[in-house]
């Protein structure tokens, strides 16, 4: 998913975490909440690969578009196959 941080930057992450797996997150204003454990993460903290936090996805901006190479998704696909 993509969200905009308070400083205007884009945060890109998988809707899963390394601890709780593929249960995903729900957004409430400027936080996301893990659907499995209920831990809240500030949108500004998305991209920090720690605790129960959405798995960050590296991206670039090209011609006004967010570009996420397929290999960035594939390296973390185990999240969906290990649960």
MODELLER restraints for C-alpha pairs under 7 A, 6 or more apart:
rsr = mdl.restraints
at = mdl.atoms
rsr.add(forms.Gaussian(group=physical.xy_distance, feature=features.Distance(at['CA:1:A'], at['CA:12:A']), mean=5.74, stdev=0.5))
rsr.add(forms.Gaussian(group=physical.xy_distance, feature=features.Distance(at['CA:1:A'], at['CA:13:A']), mean=5.40, stdev=0.5))
rsr.add(forms.Gaussian(group=physical.xy_distance, feature=features.Distance(at['CA:1:A'], at['CA:14:A']), mean=6.01, stdev=0.5))
rsr.add(forms.Gaussian(group=physical.xy_distance, feature=features.Distance(at['CA:1:A'], at['CA:15:A']), mean=6.47, stdev=0.5))
rsr.add(forms.Gaussian(group=physical.xy_distance, feature=features.Distance(at['CA:2:A'], at['CA:10:A']), mean=6.58, stdev=0.5))
rsr.add(forms.Gaussian(group=physical.xy_distance, feature=features.Distance(at['CA:2:A'], at['CA:11:A']), mean=5.59, stdev=0.5))
rsr.add(forms.Gaussian(group=physical.xy_distance, feature=features.Distance(at['CA:2:A'], at['CA:12:A']), mean=4.66, stdev=0.5))
rsr.add(forms.Gaussian(group=physical.xy_distance, feature=features.Distance(at['CA:2:A'], at['CA:13:A']), mean=6.68, stdev=0.5))
rsr.add(forms.Gaussian(group=physical.xy_distance, feature=features.Distance(at['CA:3:A'], at['CA:10:A']), mean=5.76, stdev=0.5))
rsr.add(forms.Gaussian(group=physical.xy_distance, feature=features.Distance(at['CA:3:A'], at['CA:11:A']), mean=5.27, stdev=0.5))
rsr.add(forms.Gaussian(group=physical.xy_distance, feature=features.Distance(at['CA:3:A'], at['CA:12:A']), mean=6.74, stdev=0.5))
rsr.add(forms.Gaussian(group=physical.xy_distance, feature=features.Distance(at['CA:4:A'], at['CA:10:A']), mean=4.62, stdev=0.5))
rsr.add(forms.Gaussian(group=physical.xy_distance, feature=features.Distance(at['CA:4:A'], at['CA:11:A']), mean=6.01, stdev=0.5))
rsr.add(forms.Gaussian(group=physical.xy_distance, feature=features.Distance(at['CA:5:A'], at['CA:11:A']), mean=6.59, stdev=0.5))
rsr.add(forms.Gaussian(group=physical.xy_distance, feature=features.Distance(at['CA:5:A'], at['CA:43:A']), mean=5.89, stdev=0.5))
rsr.add(forms.Gaussian(group=physical.xy_distance, feature=features.Distance(at['CA:5:A'], at['CA:44:A']), mean=5.05, stdev=0.5))
rsr.add(forms.Gaussian(group=physical.xy_distance, feature=features.Distance(at['CA:6:A'], at['CA:44:A']), mean=6.54, stdev=0.5))
rsr.add(forms.Gaussian(group=physical.xy_distance, feature=features.Distance(at['CA:11:A'], at['CA:46:A']), mean=6.26, stdev=0.5))
rsr.add(forms.Gaussian(group=physical.xy_distance, feature=features.Distance(at['CA:11:A'], at['CA:47:A']), mean=6.72, stdev=0.5))
rsr.add(forms.Gaussian(group=physical.xy_distance, feature=features.Distance(at['CA:12:A'], at['CA:56:A']), mean=6.00, stdev=0.5))
rsr.add(forms.Gaussian(group=physical.xy_distance, feature=features.Distance(at['CA:12:A'], at['CA:57:A']), mean=5.30, stdev=0.5))
rsr.add(forms.Gaussian(group=physical.xy_distance, feature=features.Distance(at['CA:12:A'], at['CA:58:A']), mean=6.98, stdev=0.5))
rsr.add(forms.Gaussian(group=physical.xy_distance, feature=features.Distance(at['CA:13:A'], at['CA:47:A']), mean=6.87, stdev=0.5))
rsr.add(forms.Gaussian(group=physical.xy_distance, feature=features.Distance(at['CA:13:A'], at['CA:54:A']), mean=5.66, stdev=0.5))
rsr.add(forms.Gaussian(group=physical.xy_distance, feature=features.Distance(at['CA:13:A'], at['CA:55:A']), mean=5.24, stdev=0.5))
rsr.add(forms.Gaussian(group=physical.xy_distance, feature=features.Distance(at['CA:13:A'], at['CA:56:A']), mean=4.21, stdev=0.5))
rsr.add(forms.Gaussian(group=physical.xy_distance, feature=features.Distance(at['CA:13:A'], at['CA:57:A']), mean=4.81, stdev=0.5))
rsr.add(forms.Gaussian(group=physical.xy_distance, feature=features.Distance(at['CA:14:A'], at['CA:54:A']), mean=5.85, stdev=0.5))
rsr.add(forms.Gaussian(group=physical.xy_distance, feature=features.Distance(at['CA:14:A'], at['CA:55:A']), mean=5.20, stdev=0.5))
rsr.add(forms.Gaussian(group=physical.xy_distance, feature=features.Distance(at['CA:14:A'], at['CA:56:A']), mean=6.40, stdev=0.5))
rsr.add(forms.Gaussian(group=physical.xy_distance, feature=features.Distance(at['CA:14:A'], at['CA:57:A']), mean=6.69, stdev=0.5))
rsr.add(forms.Gaussian(group=physical.xy_distance, feature=features.Distance(at['CA:15:A'], at['CA:22:A']), mean=6.78, stdev=0.5))
rsr.add(forms.Gaussian(group=physical.xy_distance, feature=features.Distance(at['CA:15:A'], at['CA:24:A']), mean=4.67, stdev=0.5))
rsr.add(forms.Gaussian(group=physical.xy_distance, feature=features.Distance(at['CA:15:A'], at['CA:25:A']), mean=6.09, stdev=0.5))
rsr.add(forms.Gaussian(group=physical.xy_distance, feature=features.Distance(at['CA:15:A'], at['CA:54:A']), mean=6.01, stdev=0.5))
rsr.add(forms.Gaussian(group=physical.xy_distance, feature=features.Distance(at['CA:16:A'], at['CA:22:A']), mean=4.41, stdev=0.5))
rsr.add(forms.Gaussian(group=physical.xy_distance, feature=features.Distance(at['CA:16:A'], at['CA:23:A']), mean=6.18, stdev=0.5))
rsr.add(forms.Gaussian(group=physical.xy_distance, feature=features.Distance(at['CA:16:A'], at['CA:24:A']), mean=4.70, stdev=0.5))
rsr.add(forms.Gaussian(group=physical.xy_distance, feature=features.Distance(at['CA:16:A'], at['CA:54:A']), mean=5.40, stdev=0.5))
rsr.add(forms.Gaussian(group=physical.xy_distance, feature=features.Distance(at['CA:16:A'], at['CA:55:A']), mean=6.18, stdev=0.5))
rsr.add(forms.Gaussian(group=physical.xy_distance, feature=features.Distance(at['CA:17:A'], at['CA:52:A']), mean=6.00, stdev=0.5))
rsr.add(forms.Gaussian(group=physical.xy_distance, feature=features.Distance(at['CA:17:A'], at['CA:53:A']), mean=5.64, stdev=0.5))
rsr.add(forms.Gaussian(group=physical.xy_distance, feature=features.Distance(at['CA:17:A'], at['CA:54:A']), mean=4.85, stdev=0.5))
rsr.add(forms.Gaussian(group=physical.xy_distance, feature=features.Distance(at['CA:17:A'], at['CA:55:A']), mean=5.23, stdev=0.5))
rsr.add(forms.Gaussian(group=physical.xy_distance, feature=features.Distance(at['CA:18:A'], at['CA:55:A']), mean=6.93, stdev=0.5))
rsr.add(forms.Gaussian(group=physical.xy_distance, feature=features.Distance(at['CA:19:A'], at['CA:52:A']), mean=5.96, stdev=0.5))
rsr.add(forms.Gaussian(group=physical.xy_distance, feature=features.Distance(at['CA:20:A'], at['CA:36:A']), mean=6.42, stdev=0.5))
rsr.add(forms.Gaussian(group=physical.xy_distance, feature=features.Distance(at['CA:20:A'], at['CA:52:A']), mean=6.95, stdev=0.5))
rsr.add(forms.Gaussian(group=physical.xy_distance, feature=features.Distance(at['CA:21:A'], at['CA:79:A']), mean=5.64, stdev=0.5))
rsr.add(forms.Gaussian(group=physical.xy_distance, feature=features.Distance(at['CA:21:A'], at['CA:83:A']), mean=6.83, stdev=0.5))
rsr.add(forms.Gaussian(group=physical.xy_distance, feature=features.Distance(at['CA:22:A'], at['CA:79:A']), mean=6.24, stdev=0.5))
rsr.add(forms.Gaussian(group=physical.xy_distance, feature=features.Distance(at['CA:22:A'], at['CA:80:A']), mean=5.93, stdev=0.5))
rsr.add(forms.Gaussian(group=physical.xy_distance, feature=features.Distance(at['CA:23:A'], at['CA:35:A']), mean=5.85, stdev=0.5))
rsr.add(forms.Gaussian(group=physical.xy_distance, feature=features.Distance(at['CA:23:A'], at['CA:36:A']), mean=5.92, stdev=0.5))
rsr.add(forms.Gaussian(group=physical.xy_distance, feature=features.Distance(at['CA:24:A'], at['CA:34:A']), mean=6.05, stdev=0.5))
rsr.add(forms.Gaussian(group=physical.xy_distance, feature=features.Distance(at['CA:24:A'], at['CA:35:A']), mean=5.78, stdev=0.5))
rsr.add(forms.Gaussian(group=physical.xy_distance, feature=features.Distance(at['CA:25:A'], at['CA:32:A']), mean=5.86, stdev=0.5))
rsr.add(forms.Gaussian(group=physical.xy_distance, feature=features.Distance(at['CA:25:A'], at['CA:33:A']), mean=5.20, stdev=0.5))
rsr.add(forms.Gaussian(group=physical.xy_distance, feature=features.Distance(at['CA:25:A'], at['CA:34:A']), mean=4.47, stdev=0.5))
rsr.add(forms.Gaussian(group=physical.xy_distance, feature=features.Distance(at['CA:25:A'], at['CA:35:A']), mean=5.36, stdev=0.5))
rsr.add(forms.Gaussian(group=physical.xy_distance, feature=features.Distance(at['CA:26:A'], at['CA:32:A']), mean=5.34, stdev=0.5))
rsr.add(forms.Gaussian(group=physical.xy_distance, feature=features.Distance(at['CA:26:A'], at['CA:33:A']), mean=5.24, stdev=0.5))
rsr.add(forms.Gaussian(group=physical.xy_distance, feature=features.Distance(at['CA:26:A'], at['CA:34:A']), mean=6.64, stdev=0.5))
rsr.add(forms.Gaussian(group=physical.xy_distance, feature=features.Distance(at['CA:26:A'], at['CA:35:A']), mean=6.78, stdev=0.5))
rsr.add(forms.Gaussian(group=physical.xy_distance, feature=features.Distance(at['CA:27:A'], at['CA:33:A']), mean=6.37, stdev=0.5))
rsr.add(forms.Gaussian(group=physical.xy_distance, feature=features.Distance(at['CA:30:A'], at['CA:42:A']), mean=6.05, stdev=0.5))
rsr.add(forms.Gaussian(group=physical.xy_distance, feature=features.Distance(at['CA:30:A'], at['CA:43:A']), mean=5.52, stdev=0.5))
rsr.add(forms.Gaussian(group=physical.xy_distance, feature=features.Distance(at['CA:31:A'], at['CA:40:A']), mean=6.30, stdev=0.5))
rsr.add(forms.Gaussian(group=physical.xy_distance, feature=features.Distance(at['CA:31:A'], at['CA:41:A']), mean=5.44, stdev=0.5))
rsr.add(forms.Gaussian(group=physical.xy_distance, feature=features.Distance(at['CA:31:A'], at['CA:42:A']), mean=4.34, stdev=0.5))
rsr.add(forms.Gaussian(group=physical.xy_distance, feature=features.Distance(at['CA:31:A'], at['CA:43:A']), mean=5.16, stdev=0.5))
rsr.add(forms.Gaussian(group=physical.xy_distance, feature=features.Distance(at['CA:32:A'], at['CA:40:A']), mean=5.68, stdev=0.5))
rsr.add(forms.Gaussian(group=physical.xy_distance, feature=features.Distance(at['CA:32:A'], at['CA:41:A']), mean=5.32, stdev=0.5))
rsr.add(forms.Gaussian(group=physical.xy_distance, feature=features.Distance(at['CA:32:A'], at['CA:42:A']), mean=6.40, stdev=0.5))
rsr.add(forms.Gaussian(group=physical.xy_distance, feature=features.Distance(at['CA:32:A'], at['CA:43:A']), mean=6.56, stdev=0.5))
rsr.add(forms.Gaussian(group=physical.xy_distance, feature=features.Distance(at['CA:33:A'], at['CA:39:A']), mean=5.60, stdev=0.5))
rsr.add(forms.Gaussian(group=physical.xy_distance, feature=features.Distance(at['CA:33:A'], at['CA:40:A']), mean=4.43, stdev=0.5))
rsr.add(forms.Gaussian(group=physical.xy_distance, feature=features.Distance(at['CA:33:A'], at['CA:41:A']), mean=6.36, stdev=0.5))
rsr.add(forms.Gaussian(group=physical.xy_distance, feature=features.Distance(at['CA:34:A'], at['CA:40:A']), mean=6.56, stdev=0.5))
rsr.add(forms.Gaussian(group=physical.xy_distance, feature=features.Distance(at['CA:39:A'], at['CA:52:A']), mean=6.62, stdev=0.5))
rsr.add(forms.Gaussian(group=physical.xy_distance, feature=features.Distance(at['CA:41:A'], at['CA:53:A']), mean=6.33, stdev=0.5))
rsr.add(forms.Gaussian(group=physical.xy_distance, feature=features.Distance(at['CA:46:A'], at['CA:53:A']), mean=6.65, stdev=0.5))
rsr.add(forms.Gaussian(group=physical.xy_distance, feature=features.Distance(at['CA:46:A'], at['CA:54:A']), mean=6.35, stdev=0.5))
rsr.add(forms.Gaussian(group=physical.xy_distance, feature=features.Distance(at['CA:46:A'], at['CA:56:A']), mean=6.84, stdev=0.5))
rsr.add(forms.Gaussian(group=physical.xy_distance, feature=features.Distance(at['CA:47:A'], at['CA:55:A']), mean=6.80, stdev=0.5))
rsr.add(forms.Gaussian(group=physical.xy_distance, feature=features.Distance(at['CA:47:A'], at['CA:56:A']), mean=4.48, stdev=0.5))
rsr.add(forms.Gaussian(group=physical.xy_distance, feature=features.Distance(at['CA:48:A'], at['CA:56:A']), mean=6.99, stdev=0.5))
rsr.add(forms.Gaussian(group=physical.xy_distance, feature=features.Distance(at['CA:49:A'], at['CA:55:A']), mean=6.18, stdev=0.5))
rsr.add(forms.Gaussian(group=physical.xy_distance, feature=features.Distance(at['CA:49:A'], at['CA:56:A']), mean=6.57, stdev=0.5))
rsr.add(forms.Gaussian(group=physical.xy_distance, feature=features.Distance(at['CA:57:A'], at['CA:72:A']), mean=6.32, stdev=0.5))
rsr.add(forms.Gaussian(group=physical.xy_distance, feature=features.Distance(at['CA:58:A'], at['CA:68:A']), mean=6.64, stdev=0.5))
rsr.add(forms.Gaussian(group=physical.xy_distance, feature=features.Distance(at['CA:58:A'], at['CA:72:A']), mean=6.78, stdev=0.5))
rsr.add(forms.Gaussian(group=physical.xy_distance, feature=features.Distance(at['CA:59:A'], at['CA:66:A']), mean=6.53, stdev=0.5))
rsr.add(forms.Gaussian(group=physical.xy_distance, feature=features.Distance(at['CA:59:A'], at['CA:67:A']), mean=5.48, stdev=0.5))
rsr.add(forms.Gaussian(group=physical.xy_distance, feature=features.Distance(at['CA:59:A'], at['CA:68:A']), mean=4.69, stdev=0.5))
rsr.add(forms.Gaussian(group=physical.xy_distance, feature=features.Distance(at['CA:60:A'], at['CA:66:A']), mean=5.90, stdev=0.5))
rsr.add(forms.Gaussian(group=physical.xy_distance, feature=features.Distance(at['CA:60:A'], at['CA:67:A']), mean=5.25, stdev=0.5))
rsr.add(forms.Gaussian(group=physical.xy_distance, feature=features.Distance(at['CA:60:A'], at['CA:68:A']), mean=6.76, stdev=0.5))
rsr.add(forms.Gaussian(group=physical.xy_distance, feature=features.Distance(at['CA:61:A'], at['CA:67:A']), mean=5.93, stdev=0.5))
